[in-house]
């Protein structure tokens, strides 16, 4: 029986081999003289974290499209990108990184944005070896703030240590000063992953300094059922909850909190638990919920009008859900895009208006200085404060605001809150020094 | 086709096998150690070959236990974690010890863990045993997550290899990690190949086919079962250490979750129970096929269809392929390929 099919099977085998060769070998041939800049995009459009990621990429790609459409890219160098799906898995993330690190259409890869904490951490050594910066806005390995040990990793805007410290400072403000924190019970309900565990060390230090009671409650991935964790909350009766969720974990936490009777207006979401996409699915239960984030909500900044006119109204937007326009995550994508394009602009000032490689972009990132005037030019006044990065400061910002959800929109309920940088910096330097020692790295001085 | 014809055909394959096997081994060695490191680029080494080889090794490890000795286990992820965390701690705390010894110790401790969690196999079988190995998976994953000592108090619980070098050679680049992986995998595959053809391998197969009968003909059933757990977990442990340090670079305990154990089990079932090549074929299917589908889909529909939809279609296609191949040949892809090769190799005159 089988024998009759033999020729056909052979042909099929040959065809399969050719497809394989074409699929894997494709894209290696470069076109010369191409004035484009490649910025690959890692996505996870399916699974428990898709709801958080999708608006971020929309914000990012809409800004790229806006630059391409209105200004021909950056100084005439158009931005190009493609998507690689990671399913939010480290293995796939590494594969995507390896796939895209060689560049595309004649352009080297300028930088990578994993938008996934654990993937970014798996790329630390690889990217340093390949000299491609990994940019992680408001997430990622905190000790990489010390650029002398981590030259190619940028946890910009707000590190996790700063996030934890800002939350404590907000609570201090609410209870009437840092000296009143003594005895206050603060429970951190966190995603049990390298991302979630980042705040354990700073909170320990802050608790020791200010005397508040520090409770840590881990939620296993993906956090779709949190009955056990909120039963524990009920038992321990904390005064405040610092919720560090991601994806589906946040709405489930808010709903479960409401069910167990914990007051939602005493829950402060972290950066990755504070967007419309997190609270809308929680419905009425989310009313009064607080969230701390360096990114504002709303589509009323001048840049939004420009994007609406040039990108959205012309059907070139990457938005999957039009309601996400101007959401906190969408705006974080905008800030991410502004940050990298400004870094490329800075580097172009030194290396010329052409496609840049990772090493040149790293120079641009480390010399990035987005002033108030420049922000105004972009039309992003209020979207983020002026930002300056440097060799010893890959974070730059370190401040955030607390927003409150009224059931339909976010309202800022605090001014910019600063983290206790002086208190935390020694801890960060201690960790980066330990890393340098373990890996045998000599810290850079310039 | 008559029965005698069928028998004759099988015999001819066997004789071919005998002649071809060493030639294939030599060809693989030349290509694997010579051609690929010389011409392979970073993407092929880092993203395709290294994970493929390591998952093949881990599949092989479980195949020794499940395919040869007939003991089901869902603890593979846990044993991988033991290998990885022990190797990490040996490298960190005993810096004088060379890398191969750290891997060896990682494997031995994983083997010991395998024996400990294999003890229930003395009393229970099949699905009941499977359920008890789940305990290994959960306990070990929890252990490394819970006690920061294992990750040297790393703030995020991540571990990464302090150094990868052997006899003064730096193995941190793609080529070095590939050669480390290939050498380890070849060595262990060679050992496993000989082991299953030894008295021990025959004992395991006798126990797999009917343990009461095996006991009656004088095979020590209990010690052989535990030995199978030891050898299997040893191989899986070494594989786990390679997965952590030669492939990913840094991992946390979630890397070795139950999902990983299922993947390993699917590799064995799809590749072919009770065959050395099954692990390789299964790993190619489970590790490489999704990447291929992704790239083909990206090349065909990229930009035209929403990225999320392409992903869902890919998952559906991958699932359909699993069902198709298992329906076509329940004994796995190794058996399917063997039949196919036999058809092609068979002289035309006999048709």
Interface residues (C-beta under 8 A of the other chain):
Chain A: X2 X3 X6 X9 X10 X19 X20 X22 X23 X24 X26 X43 X45 X46 X50 X54 X82 X83 X85 X87 X90 X91 X94 X95 X98 X99 X101 X102 X118 X121 X122 X124 X125 X126 X129 X141 X142 X143 X192 X193 X194 X195 X197 X198 X200 X201 X221 X320 X431 X438 X439 X440
Chain B: X41 X42 X43 X44 X46 X47 X48 X51 X92 X145 X152 X155 X156 X157 X158 X160 X162 X163 X172 X173 X247 X248 X249 X250 X251 X252 X254 X255 X291 X292 X294 X295 X296 X298 X299 X302 X306 X307 X308 X310 X311 X312 X315 X339 X340 X343 X344 X351
